[in-house]
């Protein structure tokens, strides 16, 4: 989603020195990725300990740009002493272990809910194909389609080399923690939604907010939905498996930022430049998903009673059901989570040829 407020100009790749006058020893590094999202913006704080906020993907192109930026600042990769990860995705975690392999004696800091994903990262765990298939099966996606999508995603897993690798987490972050730097500190804000343990970092004096993928200059993030370990919630009459409901968590997180009002003056995201109108960016992120939840609710009202898959078909009749289904299906499931949480839909199990599926109806 594009924002009306034009982001500050940024280099295509490379070093952008001190983009905030109030934080002269903080620099933005723009690194290439092979994905449609385009470059990723990471941040370097000079001083002791020399700190990176996120690391970019693990690729020769990304490594070359990172090294060139360090050279321009008179630094070397082995000088890095600390890496703070906003979350575990490849364009954020990707080069952390590579920095260690280059000789950096560094600590990795991340939220408690990201540790397992960071330390156990693999292409297979990142794809999480079987759990996603089980979730989609519960929501009515046909087995034949699941098989085709599984084949496609497994072919991606065979690509070499991987753009990310696991690494050890040395310091666990939690809501309200303060991270010291020379001349300033960052406060941790836990903002789940895009991932379970996504964090934002707030510098109070300047009003700067590092947002990773939670708020961006040129898009709104997809939200994660995944099954959690443990027994079903005894309060759930449907006895469903416990699940991280990413869209519900995301909207709660963003509305919390809106309630914090004037605390933020500049957003430093992972994509889309630098944003000088935080209130507008926050409102647009909320509106983006509010509109989509309304569309899901209207589609369900027309259908009367439907699975998430039937709603997907109604909303995206021209979309490729293999290549374009996964993220949009997670959004439909997320929208139904929001509607159910707000008491606007009723959900029950229905038995069919493919086993039990979840069916929704307007209240």
C-alpha positions in Angstrom: 0.0 0.0 0.0 1.4 3.4 -0.9 1.2 6.3 1.5 0.2 9.8 0.4 3.2 11.2 2.4 6.3 10.9 0.2 9.1 9.2 2.0 12.5 11.0 2.2 14.8 10.2 -0.7 17.1 7.3 -0.1 19.9 5.8 -2.1 19.1 2.8 -4.1 21.8 0.9 -2.2 24.5 1.9 0.2 25.1 4.2 3.1 22.9 7.1 4.1 24.8 9.0 6.7 23.0 10.4 9.8 19.4 10.7 8.3 18.3 12.2 11.7 20.1 15.4 12.8 19.2 14.5 16.4 21.0 11.2 16.1 24.2 12.0 14.3 25.9 8.7 14.9 23.0 6.7 13.5 23.2 5.7 9.9 20.8 3.9 7.4 22.2 1.2 5.2 20.2 0.2 2.2 20.9 -3.4 1.1 19.6 -5.4 -1.9 17.2 -8.3 -1.6 16.1 -10.6 -4.4 12.4 -10.1 -3.7 9.6 -7.9 -4.9 9.7 -5.9 -1.7 12.9 -4.3 -2.9 15.8 -3.2 -0.8 15.9 -3.6 3.0 16.9 -0.7 5.3 19.0 -1.6 8.3 20.6 0.8 10.8 24.1 1.2 12.2 24.7 3.0 15.5 28.4 4.0 15.9 30.0 3.9 19.3 30.6 1.3 21.9 29.1 -1.2 21.4 28.9 -0.8 17.6 25.4 -2.0 16.8 23.4 -3.1 13.8 19.6 -3.1 13.9 18.8 -6.0 11.5 21.3 -7.4 9.0 19.9 -7.9 5.5 19.8 -11.1 3.5 22.7 -13.5 3.3 23.8 -13.0 -0.3 27.0 -11.8 -2.1 25.3 -8.6 -3.3 24.1 -7.7 0.2 27.4 -8.5 1.8 29.3 -6.4 -0.8 27.0 -3.3 -0.1 27.4 -3.8 3.7 31.2 -4.0 3.5 31.3 -0.9 1.3 29.2 1.1 3.7 31.5 0.0 6.6 34.5 0.9 4.6 33.1 4.4 3.9 32.7 4.8 7.7 36.2 3.6 8.4 34.8 0.4 10.1 35.1 -3.4 9.5 32.5 -6.0 9.8 34.4 -7.7 12.7 34.0 -4.5 14.7 30.2 -5.2 15.2 29.6 -5.9 18.9 25.8 -6.2 18.9 22.9 -7.1 16.6 19.4 -6.2 17.5 16.8 -8.1 15.5 13.3 -6.7 14.9 12.2 -10.2 13.9 13.4 -13.4 12.4 12.6 -13.0 8.6 15.5 -13.5 6.2 16.1 -9.8 5.3 16.5 -9.1 9.0 18.2 -12.1 10.5 19.9 -13.2 7.2 23.5 -12.1 7.8 23.8 -12.3 11.6 25.7 -15.6 11.6 27.7 -14.4 8.6 29.0 -11.5 10.7 30.1 -13.9 13.4 31.8 -16.1 10.8 33.6 -12.9 9.6 35.2 -12.6 13.0 32.7 -10.3 14.8 32.5 -11.1 18.6 29.0 -10.0 18.9 25.8 -10.5 20.9 22.4 -11.0 19.2 19.4 -9.5 21.0 15.8 -10.4 20.1 12.4 -10.7 21.7 11.7 -13.9 23.7 9.0 -15.0 21.2 11.5 -14.9 18.3 14.3 -17.0 19.9 13.1 -20.4 18.7 12.6 -19.1 15.1 16.0 -17.5 15.1 18.0 -20.3 16.6 16.1 -23.0 14.7 15.8 -21.2 11.4 15.8 -23.3 8.3 14.2 -23.0 4.9 11.7 -25.7 6.0 10.8 -24.1 9.2 10.4 -20.8 7.5 8.0 -22.2 5.0 6.2 -24.3 7.6 4.4 -26.1 4.8 2.7 -29.0 6.8 1.3 -26.8 9.5 0.0 -24.3 7.0 -1.6 -27.1 5.0 -3.3 -28.3 8.2 -4.6 -24.8 8.9 -5.8 -24.4 5.3 -7.4 -27.9 5.4 -9.4 -26.8 8.4 -10.7 -23.8 6.5 -11.8 -25.8 3.4 -9.0 -25.6 0.9 -9.2 -28.7 -1.4 -6.6 -31.4 -1.0 -5.7 -31.3 -4.7 -4.9 -27.6 -4.4 -2.9 -28.1 -1.3 -0.8 -30.8 -3.1 0.0 -28.4 -6.0 1.0 -25.6 -3.7 3.1 -27.9 -1.6 5.0 -29.0 -4.7 5.6 -25.4 -5.7 6.8 -24.4 -2.2 9.1 -27.4 -1.8 10.7 -26.5 -5.1 11.6 -23.1 -3.6 13.1 -24.9 -0.6 15.6 -26.6 -2.9 17.1 -23.3 -4.1 20.7 -22.7 -3.0 22.2 -21.0 -1.2 19.7 -20.1 1.5 19.4 -16.3 2.1 19.4 -16.8 5.8 20.8 -19.0 8.5 20.2 -19.6 12.2 22.3 -18.0 14.9 22.5 -17.9 18.7 20.4 -15.4 20.7 22.4 -14.0 23.6 20.0 -11.5 25.1 16.2 -11.8 25.3 14.2 -8.7 24.9 10.8 -7.9 26.5 8.3 -5.1 26.5 9.7 -2.0 28.2 13.4 -3.0 28.1 15.8 -0.2 27.5 18.9 -0.6 25.3 21.8 1.7 26.0 23.8 3.5 23.4 26.3 6.4 23.6 24.2 9.5 24.0 20.7 7.8 23.7 18.7 4.7 24.5 16.1 2.7 22.7 12.9 1.4 24.5 11.5 -1.9 23.3 7.9 -2.0 22.2 6.5 -5.5 21.6 4.4 -5.3 18.5 3.1 -8.7 17.4 1.3 -9.3 14.2 3.8 -9.6 11.3 5.5 -12.2 13.5 4.8 -13.2 17.1 7.8 -11.5 18.6 8.3 -8.4 16.3 9.7 -5.5 18.2 9.8 -1.7 17.6 12.6 0.5 19.1 11.7 4.0 20.4 14.1 6.8 21.0 12.1 9.2 23.2 14.2 12.4 22.9 14.0 12.6 19.1 10.7 10.7 18.7 12.3 8.2 16.3 10.7 4.8 16.0 12.4 1.9 14.3 9.6 -0.2 13.0 11.1 -3.1 11.0 8.2 -4.4 8.9 5.4 -3.3 11.3 5.0 0.0 9.6 6.6 0.7 6.2 6.8 3.5 3.7 5.5 1.6 0.6 3.5 -1.3 2.0 1.5 -2.8 4.8 2.9 -6.1 6.1 1.2 -9.5 5.9 0.4 -10.9 9.2 1.4 -14.4 10.5 -1.1 -17.1 11.5 0.3 -20.2 12.9 -0.6 -23.1 15.2 0.9 -23.0 18.7 1.9 -26.0 20.8 -0.4 -27.1 23.6 -3.9 -28.3 24.3 -7.0 -26.5 23.0 -8.3 -23.6 25.0 -10.9 -25.0 27.3 -13.0 -21.8 26.8 -13.3 -22.6 23.1 -16.4 -24.6 22.5 -15.0 -25.8 19.1 -11.9 -27.2 20.8 -9.6 -25.7 18.1 -5.9 -26.0 18.3 -4.3 -22.9 19.9 -3.1 -20.4 17.3 -1.3 -17.1 17.0 -3.9 -14.9 15.3 -1.6 -12.4 13.6 -4.1 -9.9 12.1 -6.0 -9.6 15.4 -2.6 -9.0 17.2 -1.4 -6.6 14.5 -4.5 -4.3 14.7 -4.2 -4.3 18.5 -0.5 -3.3 18.2 -1.1 -0.5 15.7 -4.0 0.9 17.6 -1.8 1.0 20.7 0.7 3.1 18.7 -2.1 5.4 17.7 -3.0 5.9 21.4 0.6 6.9 22.1 -0.1 10.0 20.0 2.7 12.5 19.8 5.4 10.2 21.1 6.6 9.5 17.6 7.9 12.2 15.2 9.9 10.0 12.6 9.5 6.4 11.5 12.6 4.5 10.5 11.3 1.4 8.7 12.9 -1.5 7.0 11.3 -0.5 3.7 10.2 2.7 2.0 12.6 5.5 3.0 12.1 7.6 6.2 8.6 8.7 7.2 8.0 12.1 8.7 4.2 11.7 9.4 3.8 8.8 11.8 0.2 9.5 12.7 -0.8 9.3 9.0 1.2 6.1 8.5 -0.4 4.5 11.5 -3.9 5.5 10.4 -3.3 4.2 6.9 -2.2 0.8 8.2 -5.3 0.5 10.3 -7.5 1.6 7.4 -5.8 -0.9 5.0 -6.9 -3.8 7.2 -10.2 -2.3 8.3 -11.3 -2.1 4.7 -10.2 -5.7 4.0 -12.0 -7.0 7.1 -15.2 -5.2 5.9 -14.8 -6.8 2.4 -14.6 -10.2 4.1 -17.7 -9.5 6.2 -19.6 -8.3 3.1 -18.6 -11.4 1.1 -19.7 -13.6 4.0 -23.0 -11.8 4.2 -23.7 -12.5 0.5 -22.7 -16.2 0.8 -24.8 -16.6 4.0 -22.6 -19.4 5.3 -19.1 -20.2 4.0 -15.6 -21.6 4.7 -12.7 -19.3 4.5 -11.8 -20.9 1.2 -15.2 -20.1 -0.3 -14.8 -16.5 0.8 -11.3 -16.4 -0.8 -12.9 -17.6 -4.1 -15.5 -14.9 -3.9 -13.0 -12.2 -3.2 -10.3 -13.2 -5.6 -12.0 -14.9 -8.6 -9.1 -14.0 -11.0 -6.2 -14.9 -8.7 -4.0 -17.9 -9.3 -5.1 -20.4 -6.6 -1.6 -21.9 -6.4 0.8 -19.0 -6.7 -1.4 -16.3 -5.1 -3.4 -18.2 -2.5 -1.2 -18.5 0.6 -0.8 -14.9 1.8 -4.4 -13.9 0.8 -5.8 -17.0 2.5 -4.0 -16.1 5.7 -5.5 -12.6 5.4 -9.0 -14.1 5.0 -8.5 -16.3 8.0 -7.1 -13.3 9.9 -10.2 -11.2 9.0 -12.5 -13.9 10.2 -10.5 -14.0 13.5 -11.1 -10.3 13.9 -14.8 -10.7 13.1 -15.2 -13.6 15.5 -13.4 -11.7 18.2 -15.8 -8.8 17.8 -18.8 -11.1 17.8 -19.7 -10.3 14.2 -19.6 -13.9 12.9 -20.5 -17.3 14.3 -18.2 -20.3 13.6 -18.9 -24.1 13.8 -17.5 -27.4 12.5 -19.0 -29.0 9.4 -18.3 -32.6 8.3 -17.6 -33.2 4.7 -15.9 -35.5 2.3 -12.5 -34.0 3.2 -13.1 -34.1 7.0 -14.3 -31.4 9.4 -13.9 -27.8 8.2 -14.8 -24.5 9.9 -17.8 -22.7 8.6 -18.7 -19.1 9.3 -22.0 -17.3 9.2 -23.0 -13.7 10.0 -24.4 -13.1 13.4 
